Amino acid sequence: MTHPQVPSNASSENSLFGTAAAGYARYRPGLPDAAVRLLAATQHGVPDPVLLDLGTGTGQVPLALRPVLHRLVHIDLVDVNQQMLHQALAALEPVRGACTVAAFTGEAHTFLPARPNQAPSLITCCRSFHWMNRPSVLRMADRVAAPNAVVAIMGDGSLWTHQADWTAALRELIQTFLGPDRRAGTHGTYTGPSRSYEDDLADSTFSDVAEHSFPIARSWTPEDVLGYLRTTSFARAALFADRHQDFEAEALQLLEAHARGGVLKEYAVFTVLLARRPGGDA
C-alpha cells in the first residue's frame, strides 16, 4: 500500500477535519464485513482483548468490532480532533456494555495509555496512517502493545484516487476550481507517494506482515457524494471560499449525468495489513 505524504505545511489533521465530525460520521464509508471478521479473528485465544484505534475519527472501527468481538474489555480512542472523539464516544456509549472506553487527544505517536496495565492486543489504523509520523507511531505501538499484539493498517483510497468515468470527471471539475494539485486543507498539497506501508512495517518491530484484500462495491447518490466531499481534505467547502455553491451546483449536474437510476457505482479494494512481531501467533 503506497500513499502520498503529509503536506509539509499542513499543521495537523485537526486543521483539515476540524468541523467535519457530523458529516464524517454520516458520509464516510464503513468497513467491509469481511474485514471486520478478520480483525475479530486475530483476537481468538486472547482472554481479555484491548483495542487501540489510532486516528479513530468518529469511531468506525470500534463501532464495527464491538458487535462481533464481545470480549473486548477496553478501547482506547486516539485522534487529534476533539470533535471527532466526542462523536465517537457518543456513538459507542449505547453499545459498549461493560467495555471501558478512554479517549486521547493528540497525535498518534504521542499516545500514552490511560491504563498501562491493559496493553492493547489489537492496534488499528483505518484510512489515517498517511497523516501520521509512521515510524514514530510504530515505535509507540511497540512500547505499549501486548507481546502477541496485532497491528492492522487498513484503507481503500478515496473518490479522488478511484478510477471510474464519473470520479475522473469529478476530479477534473475539482481541479478546474482549485488547480491541478490535490489539496490537503487550505494551505497544503500532497507530494508524490514515498514508501509503502509494507516498507514502514518491515523497518519496525512489527515486520511479520500478511496482506488481505477485499473487493467492495458501493452505491452513491449524487447528494451523498457532495456530502462526502465536504468532509475531505481535497474538496471541503473552505477551499472554494465564495465559489463553493457554484462548485456544488456544477458537481451535482455532473454526477446526475453520470448516475444510472440515480446511483453511482464505486468498485474498490479494501486492504488490511496484519503485522506482528516475528514469532507472534499467526
Disulfide bonds with the S-S distance in Angstrom:
none
